[in-house]
Amino acid sequence: MKKLLLITLLSISLALFGCGEQPGAPGSITITVQQAEPGAPVKFGVPFPKGELHSPDHVRVLNSRGQEIASQKTSVTTWEPADGSIKWLWVFFFADESEEYSVEYGENVRQTVFTENPIVFKNNQRDNGFAEINTGPLFLRVNKGGSGFIDRVQYNPEMDGFGDEHLIASGIDARGTFLDLLDDAGVDTSRAVIHQHFIEKGSGPMHAILRVEGEYEYDRDDHENAPFVTYIHAYAGKPYVKVLHTITYTGIPDKSEPLDGRQHADIATQTERIISEEERSQDEGLTQPKDRISSMGFGLQYHLDGAKKVKAALRDGRWWEEGSTSYIEHDVNGEESISLFQTGPDPTRIPPVTTSDKDQRIDGFKALFEAGETTLEAEKAEGWISLSDDQWGVTIGLRNMMEEYPNEFVVDLDKNLMHAYTWSPNEVPMSFERANTVTEAGMTGNFARGITKTTELVLNFHSGSDSAEEVRRHANHILNPPVAHAGAEWYSNSGVYGTFAGTDHEFQSLERSATYKLQWMLFNQNWEPWYGMFDYGDFKNYYFNNNWVQWANNEPAMDYQWWLNFMRSGDAETYNMAKAMSRHTMDVDNTHWPRPNWYRGDTNRSLDWFEHEMQDEISPYVGIGRRHSMQQWTSKLSAHVWVQGWIASYYLDGYHRGLDVARLTGDYYVRRIFGDHGLTGRRLYLSVWSLSELYDATKEQVYLDELNDRVDRMLTLQARQGGRIAIDRYGYSQNYISHGLSKYQQMFDSPAVEQALIDNAHSLYNVGPLDHDMESYLSSIHPLLVGYDLTGNDKFFIEACERSRHLLVDELENPWEFYQTQGELAEALESVSNLPSAGEGPSFRGRNPIWTFSGGMRIYGWTHAFNVP
């Protein structure tokens, strides 16, 4: 039986890794686009094999009828230094009725169809400068010294120019966006100040991207300025914009004794001033909030006249159900304000947090529409509100309004203002204190200071006669955007992430170990639920005794696991989860501040450089991440930051912030704040993978120099360790090594690195890594496959198959939808898993294993995620 199983697994491996076909018809990539209404903007990243494409000018897009449509292309990165051809390309177009499109490319291919209404984009960076974007029906202006957001909006659907009569909205002085703090002295109201604005990569005649950098200033000296970054996306011929706005929390989270330069031993960068964790755990100030968020969000002044109408929508059914849309159309009749409010259980999410049990979901979600005496209530809001007169309308929408609660839209009819609150002033303030003083993972910390949060907003300007259904349809062009997919075979054969299989193959016993796990995690997200402003996008690690514990904080490259499976499947739900997790992990699970402002050289005064140099030094911890813990920001560790998914979001989704935050981590590696501690063990292995990805995306020498030195160190240590790269203390991190060095090898084709990978495979073949039981043992599968790929030696394949027998998952007795509760589904999943229990197979700890299939994606990352595909 064992021999038969081994032969079966060998066949699986050969099929998954050796049967790739050429990527579609020569010079053509089939792109499937889901949930796309005609006219909706479509943007996606597509990879190209080495040597296939040398210029974006040699690309065009055809619809399903074979007709060329207008498109915009941007070269993102190349195959350099191995080859100068394009590696990743961003493609943009507007959807028509097609569900499939073709991206044609080749030496003789030229675009012949262009937009009839190219965007006019002007960016004046002087001290009193401004930025202007004209899309045809829409004119936007952003001023330095203005609102800190959009200062002027003119709307003319006739697209024949703009005059004062077309003014539809304007900015609120220094309050276009805001982040107001609250402490014992009361509310400290922020003032938004823009420092500079830029034309961002990916801008062109059809899609323009304005990046705005600024700070919130406060009246009180004990409140530090808080940086913000805003990306404004505008579209040719369209009257709407997408806004991505990132705030930074710079308050003091609690009333604990100031550290005055003392550091936790686990993240110390010196030896003189070390915290006594025992003494720290006695400081009750850690559990008392200091600087809280009173409110934050966006504001505009509208310019509408005459009789007005408000349109919005709630969702019928329970909070976890898709439900149907219940439209609201309310005639304004003397009300001072109208609001749509969304909240949920325990908004601050400070433990203990109410969660569902294994048999029943909790209550506590509420969506409330209030207009004078009219009150409508549901559990879930759609996420948009519109105000119109007889001529024009203004719509504001928030993506993930329920999932990222508490949010609120308010129309102030007395002052002609519209606000979108991303933390509602009608909810308890957001606070960041610890739930208790229990030492966790060797420290009693609070690292909330310096976290960020990004919100996605749509602003749509339209005819006042548009129905609520029409308003919703256009808002969803941004709030529920199209999902484009190039096909698993194309992504795999491009070689950008190595070779992997799609989901449609005959070896479903392996495939179920991926599909069931992803479905299980999504089920729990919508069961527990894992929602809230600073929690949404994260999962928990361990499911013990029908209870989830410990936020994962992205270990190991958890968001990249979702991007990888999106490339394999094209599943829209997987894509949306990948986006949410990347955005959460780069914002909340990383350290962004304090750091000095960048010197841009955009002034004529040489004194500005010297004043810049007088800024406070960067915090040593900027760029490192959070360790898994009971709260999002209470633990930190040097090896806990993963850029792979962030860079994937940059490539696949065109999300600029993914690369921005990855650079922070690359700069942290360059600073080497932990000395040789950061150059050994899993810290070294992970840094090589991260720097390989970062250099590939940027081609910047500073990252290459750091990468080369770390690779040399890794190979030197391997020689001292008998051919084994990972020390047994970190045997579970085999994937970091094999993926990192494989990426390096892809770029540089180094004989020394190739031999190192082969020697490492021999070592893992000869002595399986059992130091962390199944975590380390199963993490060796990918290095063995790399060894086979480089040598063709069947023994590596056979041994990889032998170890993979634990990954097989039997089919559930019933369809997935049959299981209605968490408890039922967990029990069913364990019954079809072939993972060993404590004491079985190589496991020797004799305790409840942490690799159970009903657990989270942390251990799964080492055992399955980077092996199965």
CORBELPE-V504835 format. One line per field, one symbol per residue. ss: DSSP state (H for helix, E for strand, L for the rest). phi: phi as a letter, one per 40 degrees, with the letter a starting at -180 (. if undefined). A space follows every 10 residues. Layout:
ss=???
phi=???
This chain:
ss=LHHHHHHHHH HHHHHHHHLL LLLLLLLEEE EEEELLLLLL EEEEEEELLL LLLLLHHHEE EELLLLLEEL LEEEEEEELL LLLLLEEEEE EEEELLLLLE EEEEELLLLL LLLLLLLLLE EEEELLLLLE EEEELLLEEE EEELLLLLLL LEEEELLLLL LLLHHHEEEE LLLLLLEEEE EEELLEEELL EEEEEEEEEL LLLLLLEEEE EEEEEEELLL LLLLLEEEEE EEEEELLLLE EEEEEEEELL LLLELLLLLL LLELHHHLLL LLLELLHHHH LLLHHHHLEL LEEEEEEEEE EELLLLLLEE EEEEELLLLL LLLLEEEEEE ELLLLLEEEE EEELLLLLLL LLLLLLLLLL LLLLLEEEEE ELLEEEEELE EEEEEEEELL LEEEEEEELL LLLLLLEEEE EELLLLEEEE EEELLLLLLE LLLLLLLLLE LLELLLLLLL LEEEEEEEEE EEELLLLHHH HHHHHHHHHL LLEEELLHHH HHHHLLLLLL LLLLLLLHHH HHHHHHHHHH HHHHHHHHLL LLLLLLLLLE EEEELLEEEE ELLLLLLHHH HHHHHHHHHL LHHHHHHHHH HHHHHHHLLE LLLLLLLLLL LLLLLLHHHH HHHLLLLLLL LLLLEELLEL LLLLLELLLL LLLHHHHHHH HHHLLHHHHH HHHHHHHHHH HLLLHHHHHL HHHHHHHHHH HHHHHHHHLL HHHHHHHHHH HHHHHHHHHH LLLLLLLHHH HHHHHHHHHH HHHHHHHHLL HHHHHHHHHH HHHHHHLLLL LLLHHHHHHH HHHHHHHHHH HLLHHHHHHH HHHHHHHLEL LLLLLHHHLL LHHHHHHHHH HHELLLLLLL LLLLLLLLLL LLLLLLLHHH HHHHHHHHL
phi=.ccccccccc cdccccbbbc bccgcdgabc bcbbfbcdgc cbbabbcbcd gcbbaccbba bbcccgccbc abbbccabcd ccacccbbbc bbabcbccbb bbccaidbcb cbbbccbccb bbbbccdbca bbbbchcbbb bbbcgbcgac cabbbaccfb hbbdcccbaa cbdfbcbaac bbbcchcbcc bcbccabbcc dgcacbabbb bbbaacbbcc ccbcdbcbbb bbbbbdgbcb bbbbbbbbcb cccabccdcf gcbcdcbcba bcbbcccccc ccccccbbcb cbccaaibab ccbbbgcbbb baabbcgccc ccgbcbcbbb ccagccabbb bbaacfdcgc dcbcbcccba ccchcabbbb agccbbbaca cchaabbabc bbabbbbbcf cccbccbabb bcccbfbbbb ccbcccbdcc bbcccabccb fgabbabcch cbabbbbbbb bacccccdcc dcccccdbcb ccbbacgdcc dcccgcbgca ccccacbccc cccccccccc ccccdcbdcc bhdbbchbbb cbbbfgbcbg ccfgcbfccc dcccccccbg cccccccccc cccccccccb bbacaccccb gbbcccdccc cccccdcccc cchbbccdac bcbbaaaccb abcdcccccc ccbgcdcdcd cccdcccccc cfcbgcdcbb fccccccccc cccccdcbfc cdccdccdcc cdcccccdcc bggccccccb cccdcdcccc cccccdcbfc dccdcccccc cdccccbccb cbfcdccccc ccdcccdccc bgcccccccc cdccccccbc cccbddcccc bccccccccc cbcbcccdgc fccbcgbccc cdccccbccd cccbdbbdd
